[in-house]
Structures are given as C-alpha cells and as structure tokens.
Amino acid sequence: MEHTSAASTGQLHAVLVLAGSSGGIGAHVRSLAQGLSAHGLEVTVCGPAETDALYGFSETGARFHPVEITPTPGPRTDAAAVGELRRAFARATLVHAHGLRAALLSDLALRTARAGTPLVVTSHHANLATGMERRLLRLMERRVARAADLVLGVSSDLVARARTLGAADARLSPVAAPPLPLPAPADRREQVRAELLAEKDSEKDSEKDSEKGAKKGAGKGQQRDGERPIVLAVGRLIPQKNFHLLLDAASGWRGAGEPLVLVAGDGPELDALQARVRTERLPVRMLGHRTDIPDLLAAADLVVISSRWEARSLVAQEALRAGVPLVATMVGGLPELVGDAAVLVPPGDRAALSDTVSTLLADPGRRAELAAAGPPQAATWPDEAATVAQVLSIYDELTSAVAR
C-alpha cells in the first residue's frame, strides 16, 4: 500500500527563510523551493527582496514574501523582520530556516506566531570569528541549536558542532550543486581560452610603456595562442574564502609557464584584492560576478579552492563533475566530499598551495588522472532530487509527530 502523508499530499505549508545571500545558501533554497513545489507542497520563501531578484524564487512555484533580514543585528530592522515573519508564519505547518540570522529571527517570530510549529534549521557555515565576536556568535548558535526541533548540517563537522551546542536532534543533509549545462565543445573551449588570455595580455600591455610593452608582446607569444595554463577560482570575495592566500601563492608563479589566475566572484574584498594584483603585478585577473561558469571551467587547466573553511563547496562539486583537476584546502567537509579525486593542502599554507599547483601544471599525466577521477566521485553524491526527498521525509516525520 502506497504511503501518504501531509508532505506528499500537499497539505503541508512549508516556509523557507534565508537572509541576504549570493552564494550556496540561495542556490540551495531555490532548489528546495522548486522541488518541494513540484511535489505539491505549498511553499513560501522569506528573504530580502534582492534574493528573489537574484535567484528567482517566485519562478519556482513558490510564493515569495519579502523580509529584510540584515547581515548584522539591529533593534529596528530585526523588529520589522520578526513582524513580517509572524505574518508569513500565520498559516505555516513547518518553518525551515537557513543560516544563523534567519534561524534566530524565525525562532523569535514562532514564539508568538504559531506556537508548536516545528522549526528546522540548516547550518551552512562554521563560526570563523575571533575574540568577543566568536563568543557572541557561539551564544547565538547555542540558542538556535536548542530551539530547533531538528538541525541539519550540510557537512559532518557542522552536525557534530550542533550536537556539542545542545541540539536535541542533528543530522547530515548534504547540499547538492545544481546540474551544469553540457560541457562546452572543444572549439568553444579554445575560443574562451583565447578570449581570456588575450584580455589579460591587453591589460598587461596597457600598463607598460611602449618599449616594455613590445618586449612583453614578443616574449609571450605562446600565451596568446592558448598554451598558457589557466587556474580558476570561483566564490564570494569574503575572508572565509581566503583569496589573499591564492594571491600569495600566485606571487611565486613567475617565469616560463606562468599561469593566468582567474577569480570569478564579487564581494567586500574586491577592492583590496584588485589593489594587490595591480601593486604586486600578479598574474591574476579579477573577473567579477560571472554567469558563464561552465565556459570558465571548460577553459581551465586547474581549479583552486583556498578557503579557511567549506562545507560542500559548490565549485568543488562543479569542478569534479566537469572533470577539471582540483586543488583545495583540507578543511570542513571538503575531504569527505572529494575523496581521492582532488589534491588537498593544509589551510593557510602558501608554500604548499603554490608548490602543489606548480607541480600539477607541470604534470599533464597527473592532471589527466584527477580529471578522470572527478565524475565517478561526483556520482557518489546525492543529487537535487535525493536532497528534496530527504527534506520531504523530515517534514513528514516532524509534522506527523505534532499531529500525534
């Protein structure tokens, strides 16, 4: 006999809550909103208006309720956000908050809006703050862990942390990267490489006087025809991603075979990173926000993740799926994610990162091994459908318990 439930019959109204996000949280919430709506649930997404513009939650079958959840606490802004969340929760069967700020405000709103409504919290990030800020965030984390009916960690270390903080129930719930389009054909790869390398050479030449520029052009002819290695990094330009470490490593990539480092992303560290590139004359090009990541992956010889911490990095998933060799720091959930299909280096170790990249760029055979190992490793991960199915099961479990 087929099992039926509130989750599978559409009787459940799930409200998903997130703060401002331009990274993996937004992509994950969009995937959930679309998948849950497709299964017949009524879904409302609450978050800043800019997140709907960025991710198109309204196009997933879900209703979007704008709530301006700011990155940092503020008495007036938080009071307004809690008021909007109360209105959004009025008919909620279950609330699912993503991230610490969204979870804190959701808990406050539920205390007066719908007492007894289950609260699920997905923990996406580690606490990387220091000093007083770290202690304050830990207090907030503890409150959220104990208030939630269930904490989902996107990596095993986050699950362990939630249990340490007092969560009554904490489980692993990996975030799946949305599928990329089909790989670019070989001719498109060469076209993208040629465009990227030509643009960088033009930037270099424009910074020099005519005599030095002429020498540069004569000495880098092979780079212009697409033979220069390309190293790609993708992510939000924030301290967690530690792009300064990548720039430190790039300072050692000089002389023959010098790779071009492409950094795709924007964020608060953009100006500081650009200033370093100019001042230190690094072989790095800051691309800003890009929507053509599949093309960039196809053009790259190597992808690098220099982060201080990651859960299940979306770019790591995209690189392995696309068969692009990956070098990443040994942090958070990355080791369990990539297995033996990538090369891991100690976090914060400039020499290890620089030497590992140089060694791989000089060893096409090893790069080919890593490229071949990526797709089989990716096949072991849950896909978006499996992630949605797990969440549906959790919602059914919690709402059934309330009904009993």
C-alpha positions as CSV (number, residue, x, y, z in Angstrom):
1,M,0.0,0.0,0.0
2,E,1.4,3.4,-1.0
3,H,2.3,5.7,1.9
4,T,0.6,9.0,2.0
5,S,1.4,12.0,4.2
6,A,1.0,15.7,4.7
7,A,4.2,16.2,2.7
8,S,3.2,14.0,-0.2
9,T,-0.5,15.1,-0.5
10,G,0.2,18.9,-0.5
11,Q,-1.5,19.5,2.9
12,L,1.8,21.0,4.2
13,H,2.7,24.6,4.0
14,A,6.5,25.0,4.4
15,V,8.0,28.4,4.9
16,L,11.7,28.6,3.9
17,V,13.7,31.5,5.4
18,L,17.0,33.0,4.4
19,A,19.0,36.2,5.0
20,G,20.7,38.0,2.2
21,S,22.8,35.6,0.2
22,S,24.6,35.4,-3.1
23,G,26.2,32.0,-2.6
24,G,25.4,28.4,-1.9
25,I,22.5,29.1,0.5
26,G,20.5,30.9,-2.1
27,A,21.0,28.2,-4.7
28,H,20.1,25.5,-2.2
29,V,16.9,27.3,-1.1
30,R,15.9,27.8,-4.7
31,S,16.4,24.1,-5.4
32,L,14.3,23.1,-2.4
33,A,11.6,25.6,-3.2
34,Q,11.3,24.2,-6.8
35,G,11.5,20.6,-5.7
36,L,9.0,20.9,-2.8
37,S,6.6,22.8,-5.0
38,A,6.8,20.1,-7.7
39,H,5.8,17.6,-5.1
40,G,2.6,19.5,-4.4
41,L,3.6,21.4,-1.2
42,E,2.6,25.0,-0.6
43,V,5.9,26.8,-0.3
44,T,6.7,30.3,0.8
45,V,10.2,31.7,0.7
46,C,11.0,34.6,3.1
47,G,14.1,36.7,2.5
48,P,15.3,40.1,1.3
49,A,13.8,41.3,-1.9
50,E,17.2,41.2,-3.6
51,T,17.4,37.5,-3.1
52,D,14.2,36.9,-5.2
53,A,15.7,39.1,-7.9
54,L,18.9,37.1,-7.8
55,Y,17.6,33.6,-7.5
56,G,14.1,33.8,-9.0
57,F,12.2,32.1,-6.1
58,S,9.0,33.4,-7.5
59,E,9.6,31.4,-10.6
60,T,9.9,28.0,-8.8
61,G,6.2,27.6,-8.0
62,A,6.7,29.1,-4.5
63,R,5.3,32.3,-3.1
64,F,7.9,34.9,-2.2
65,H,7.3,37.1,1.0
66,P,9.9,39.9,1.2
67,V,11.6,40.1,4.7
68,E,14.6,42.4,5.0
69,I,16.8,40.2,7.2
70,T,20.1,42.2,7.5
71,P,23.5,40.6,7.8
72,T,24.1,42.1,11.3
73,P,21.6,42.6,14.1
74,G,19.8,45.9,14.6
75,P,16.9,46.6,17.0
76,R,14.6,48.3,14.4
77,T,15.5,46.2,11.4
78,D,15.2,43.0,13.5
79,A,11.8,44.0,15.0
80,A,10.5,44.8,11.5
81,A,11.8,41.4,10.2
82,V,10.2,39.5,13.1
83,G,6.9,41.2,12.4
84,E,7.0,40.2,8.7
85,L,7.9,36.7,9.6
86,R,5.0,36.4,12.0
87,R,2.7,37.3,9.1
88,A,4.4,34.8,6.9
89,F,4.2,32.1,9.5
90,A,0.4,32.6,10.2
91,R,-0.6,29.5,8.1
92,A,2.7,27.7,8.3
93,T,2.8,23.9,9.0
94,L,6.6,24.0,9.4
95,V,9.4,26.6,9.2
96,H,12.8,25.8,7.7
97,A,15.4,28.5,8.4
98,H,18.8,28.6,6.6
99,G,21.7,30.1,8.4
100,L,22.1,31.6,11.9
101,R,20.5,35.0,11.3
102,A,17.4,33.5,9.6
103,A,17.1,30.9,12.4
104,L,17.3,33.4,15.3
105,L,14.6,35.7,13.8
106,S,12.4,32.7,12.9
107,D,12.6,31.4,16.4
108,L,11.6,34.8,17.8
109,A,8.7,35.0,15.4
110,L,7.4,31.5,16.1
111,R,7.2,32.1,19.8
112,T,4.2,34.4,19.2
113,A,3.0,33.5,15.7
114,R,2.5,29.7,15.7
115,A,3.5,28.0,19.0
116,G,4.2,24.4,18.4
117,T,5.1,24.8,14.7
118,P,8.2,22.7,14.0
119,L,11.4,24.6,13.3
120,V,14.0,23.0,11.1
121,V,17.4,24.8,10.9
122,T,20.0,24.1,8.3
123,S,23.5,25.0,9.4
124,H,25.6,26.1,6.4
125,H,28.6,27.8,7.9
126,A,31.2,27.3,10.7
127,N,31.9,30.1,13.2
128,L,35.2,31.6,12.0
129,A,35.1,34.8,14.0
130,T,37.6,35.6,16.7
131,G,37.6,37.2,20.2
132,M,34.4,38.7,21.5
133,E,32.5,38.2,18.2
134,R,33.2,34.5,18.3
135,R,31.9,34.2,21.8
136,L,28.7,36.1,20.9
137,L,28.1,34.0,17.8
138,R,28.6,30.9,19.9
139,L,25.8,32.0,22.3
140,M,23.6,32.6,19.3
141,E,24.4,29.2,17.8
142,R,23.7,27.5,21.2
143,R,20.3,29.2,21.4
144,V,19.4,28.2,17.8
145,A,20.6,24.6,18.3
146,R,18.5,24.2,21.4
147,A,15.4,25.9,20.0
148,A,15.2,23.9,16.8
149,D,13.3,20.7,16.6
150,L,15.9,19.5,14.1
151,V,19.3,20.8,13.0
152,L,20.6,19.8,9.6
153,G,24.3,20.2,8.9
154,V,25.5,20.3,5.4
155,S,28.8,18.7,6.4
156,S,29.7,16.2,9.2
157,D,31.7,18.8,11.2
158,L,28.6,21.0,11.4
159,V,26.5,18.1,12.6
160,A,29.0,17.4,15.3
161,R,29.1,21.1,16.3
162,A,25.3,21.3,16.6
163,R,25.3,18.3,19.0
164,T,28.0,19.9,21.1
165,L,25.9,23.0,21.3
166,G,23.0,21.1,22.7
167,A,20.8,20.2,19.7
168,A,18.2,17.6,20.6
169,D,18.4,16.1,17.0
170,A,21.1,16.8,14.5
171,R,21.6,15.1,11.1
172,L,23.7,15.3,8.0
173,S,21.9,16.8,5.0
174,P,24.3,17.4,2.1
175,V,23.7,20.3,-0.3
176,A,23.7,19.2,-3.9
177,A,25.1,21.6,-6.6
178,P,22.6,22.3,-9.3
179,P,23.5,20.5,-12.5
180,L,25.6,22.4,-15.0
181,P,24.8,22.6,-18.7
182,L,26.5,20.1,-21.0
183,P,30.3,20.7,-21.3
184,A,31.4,23.2,-23.9
185,P,32.6,21.6,-27.1
186,A,36.3,21.7,-27.8
187,D,36.2,24.6,-30.2
188,R,34.3,26.6,-27.6
189,R,36.9,25.8,-25.0
190,E,39.7,27.1,-27.2
191,Q,37.6,30.2,-28.1
192,V,37.1,31.0,-24.4
193,R,40.7,30.4,-23.6
194,A,41.9,32.7,-26.4
195,E,39.5,35.5,-25.3
196,L,40.6,35.3,-21.6
197,L,44.3,35.1,-22.4
198,A,44.1,38.0,-24.9
199,E,42.2,40.2,-22.5
200,K,44.8,39.6,-19.8
201,D,47.7,40.3,-22.2
202,S,46.0,43.5,-23.2
203,E,45.7,44.6,-19.6
204,K,49.4,44.0,-19.0
205,D,50.5,45.8,-22.2
206,S,48.4,48.8,-21.3
207,E,50.2,49.2,-18.0
208,K,53.7,49.4,-19.5
209,D,55.4,52.0,-21.7
210,S,55.7,51.2,-25.4
211,E,59.2,49.7,-25.3
212,K,58.4,47.3,-22.4
213,G,55.1,46.5,-23.9
214,A,56.7,45.5,-27.2
215,K,59.1,43.2,-25.3
216,K,56.2,41.7,-23.4
217,G,54.3,41.0,-26.6
218,A,57.3,39.4,-28.2
219,G,58.1,37.2,-25.2
220,K,54.5,36.0,-24.5
221,G,53.5,34.9,-28.0
222,Q,52.8,31.4,-26.8
223,Q,50.5,32.7,-24.1
224,R,48.4,34.5,-26.7
225,D,47.8,31.3,-28.8
226,G,46.2,29.5,-25.8
227,E,49.1,27.5,-24.4
228,R,49.4,29.4,-21.2
229,P,47.9,27.5,-18.2
230,I,44.7,28.8,-16.7
231,V,44.0,28.4,-13.0
232,L,40.4,29.2,-12.0
233,A,38.9,30.2,-8.6
234,V,35.2,30.9,-8.0
235,G,33.5,32.3,-5.0
236,R,32.3,35.2,-3.0
237,L,35.2,37.6,-2.1
238,I,35.0,37.3,1.7
239,P,37.5,36.4,4.3
240,Q,36.3,32.8,4.6
241,K,37.3,32.1,1.0
242,N,40.9,33.4,1.7
243,F,41.6,34.6,-1.8
244,H,44.6,36.5,-0.3
245,L,46.2,33.1,0.2
246,L,45.7,32.4,-3.5
247,L,47.3,35.8,-4.4
248,D,50.2,34.9,-2.0
249,A,50.7,31.6,-3.9
250,A,50.4,33.4,-7.3
251,S,53.3,35.6,-6.4
252,G,55.5,32.6,-6.8
253,W,54.3,31.6,-10.2
254,R,56.7,33.6,-12.3
255,G,58.8,33.0,-15.4
256,A,58.2,30.4,-18.2
257,G,54.8,28.7,-17.9
258,E,53.4,31.3,-15.6
259,P,49.7,30.5,-15.3
260,L,46.9,33.1,-15.6
261,V,44.8,33.0,-12.5
262,L,41.1,33.9,-13.0
263,V,39.0,34.8,-10.0
264,A,35.2,34.8,-10.7
265,G,33.1,36.5,-8.0
266,D,32.4,39.7,-6.2
267,G,32.1,40.8,-2.6
268,P,33.5,43.2,0.0
269,E,37.2,42.2,-0.6
270,L,37.2,43.1,-4.3
271,D,38.9,46.4,-4.0
272,A,41.7,45.1,-1.7
273,L,42.3,42.1,-3.9
274,Q,42.4,44.3,-7.1
275,A,44.8,46.6,-5.4
276,R,47.2,43.8,-4.6
277,V,47.0,42.5,-8.2
278,R,48.0,45.9,-9.5
279,T,50.6,46.8,-6.9
280,E,52.3,43.4,-7.0
281,R,51.9,42.9,-10.7
282,L,50.4,39.4,-10.1
283,P,49.3,37.1,-12.9
284,V,45.7,37.4,-11.7
285,R,42.6,38.7,-13.3
286,M,39.5,39.6,-11.2
287,L,36.5,38.8,-13.4
288,G,33.7,40.0,-11.0
289,H,30.4,38.2,-10.9
290,R,30.0,35.7,-13.8
291,T,27.2,33.7,-15.2
292,D,29.3,31.6,-17.6
293,I,30.9,29.3,-15.0
294,P,30.6,26.2,-17.3
295,D,32.6,28.0,-20.0
296,L,35.2,29.1,-17.4
297,L,35.5,25.5,-16.2
298,A,35.9,24.2,-19.7
299,A,38.7,26.7,-20.3
300,A,40.6,26.0,-17.0
301,D,43.5,23.6,-16.6
302,L,43.0,23.6,-12.8
303,V,40.5,24.8,-10.2
304,V,41.8,26.1,-6.8
305,I,39.9,26.5,-3.5
306,S,41.9,28.4,-0.9
307,S,39.2,28.7,1.7
308,R,39.7,28.7,5.5
309,W,36.5,26.6,5.7
310,E,34.0,25.0,3.4
311,A,31.1,22.6,3.9
312,R,30.2,21.1,0.5
313,S,31.7,23.7,-1.9
314,L,29.5,24.1,-5.0
315,V,32.5,25.0,-7.1
316,A,34.3,21.8,-5.9
317,Q,31.2,19.8,-7.0
318,E,31.1,21.6,-10.3
319,A,34.8,21.1,-11.0
320,L,34.7,17.3,-10.3
321,R,31.5,16.8,-12.3
322,A,33.1,18.7,-15.2
323,G,36.3,16.6,-14.9
324,V,38.6,19.6,-14.1
325,P,41.5,18.9,-11.7
326,L,41.0,20.4,-8.3
327,V,43.4,21.6,-5.6
328,A,41.7,22.6,-2.3
329,T,42.4,23.2,1.3
330,M,41.9,20.4,3.7
331,V,39.0,22.0,5.7
332,G,35.4,21.4,6.8
333,G,33.5,19.0,4.6
334,L,35.9,19.1,1.6
335,P,37.8,15.9,2.4
336,E,34.7,13.8,2.7
337,L,33.3,15.5,-0.5
338,V,36.2,15.0,-2.8
339,G,37.8,11.8,-1.5
340,D,40.9,10.9,-3.6
341,A,39.6,12.8,-6.6
342,A,41.4,16.1,-5.7
343,V,44.6,17.2,-4.1
344,L,44.3,18.6,-0.6
345,V,46.7,21.0,1.0
346,P,46.9,22.4,4.6
347,P,44.8,25.6,5.1
348,G,46.8,28.8,5.2
349,D,50.0,27.3,3.8
350,R,51.1,29.5,0.9
351,A,54.1,27.3,0.0
352,A,52.1,24.1,-0.1
353,L,49.5,25.7,-2.3
354,S,52.0,27.3,-4.6
355,D,54.1,24.2,-5.0
356,T,51.2,21.9,-5.5
357,V,49.7,24.0,-8.3
358,S,53.1,24.3,-10.0
359,T,53.7,20.6,-9.7
360,L,50.3,19.7,-11.2
361,L,50.7,22.2,-14.1
362,A,54.0,20.6,-15.0
363,D,52.4,17.1,-14.9
364,P,49.7,16.6,-17.5
365,G,49.5,12.9,-16.7
366,R,48.6,13.5,-13.0
367,R,46.1,16.2,-14.2
368,A,44.5,13.6,-16.5
369,E,44.2,11.1,-13.6
370,L,42.4,13.7,-11.5
371,A,40.2,14.7,-14.4
372,A,39.1,11.1,-14.8
373,A,38.5,10.6,-11.1
374,G,36.2,13.6,-10.8
375,P,33.0,12.3,-12.4
376,P,33.0,8.9,-10.6
377,Q,33.4,10.7,-7.3
378,A,30.6,13.1,-8.2
379,A,28.4,10.1,-8.9
380,T,28.5,9.1,-5.2
381,W,26.9,12.3,-4.1
382,P,23.2,12.8,-3.6
383,D,21.6,14.8,-6.3
384,E,19.0,17.6,-6.0
385,A,16.2,15.0,-6.2
386,A,17.6,13.0,-3.4
387,T,18.1,16.1,-1.3
388,V,14.5,17.1,-1.8
389,A,13.3,13.6,-1.0
390,Q,15.3,13.6,2.3
391,V,13.7,17.0,3.3
392,L,10.2,15.8,2.4
393,S,10.8,12.8,4.7
394,I,11.9,15.0,7.5
395,Y,9.0,17.3,7.1
396,D,6.6,14.4,7.2
397,E,8.3,13.0,10.3
398,L,8.1,16.3,12.2
399,T,4.5,17.2,11.2
400,S,3.3,13.7,11.9
401,A,4.8,13.9,15.4
402,V,2.9,17.2,16.0
403,A,-0.3,15.7,14.8
404,R,0.1,12.8,17.3
